[in-house]
Amino acid sequence: MNSISKECLSEHDRQVLESIFNPSQIGGEEMIYSGEEELPEDLQDLAEPNNPRILESKKLELEGIELAEKGDLQSALTAFTKSIEAAPERPAPWNNRAQAHRYLGNEKAALDDIEQALRLSSSSGRTGCKALCQRGILKRKNNDTEGARQDFEQAAKLGSNFARTQMIELNPYAALCNQMLREVMKLK
């Protein structure tokens, strides 16, 4: 499997990615939305029955997450796909597969899976919140600022601190201030 590392990117590409994924970070470590933020305890997906299909889907989804954490995104995609095939009504594996697609640079497939996760979750619960953040990132990356703002606003209402930060950064005055502050930090 070929993977792209930060070192393979030009300085300009790294700056563009940094401004997209972490516009409020000034000089610190890079932070890309991983979907692992602390969400409110009461923000849960709907309870799922414990029938064999659901249990198999959850098992395969966990395998996919472990593979993704190890950097084996192609195998993770396969596990997430099998999880979806076992119980296509579950929104979480759709959202996790979308994240793997996003990391592999396949935005179209990621967006298709995000849309399905949002439909299945009714844009609520933990999965809905995470899917809204992912879609907001893609919209922001593709210069759909208003669409990104709407997704981040909805996710912030569900309790996402990441989405709140993104909303602040989408404020043109805040973005200008942060840009000026970044420039000042580069001078030091």
Secondary structure, DSSP 8 states (H G I E B T S, - for coil): -----GGGS-HHHHHHHHHHH-TT--SS------S-----TT---------HHHHHHHHHHHHHHHHHHTT-HHHHHHHHHHHHHH-TT-HHHHHHHHHHHHHTT-HHHHHHHHHHHHHHHTT-HHHHHHHHHHHHHHHHHTT-HHHHHHHHHHHHHHT-HHHHHHHHHHSHHHHHHHHHHHHHHHH-
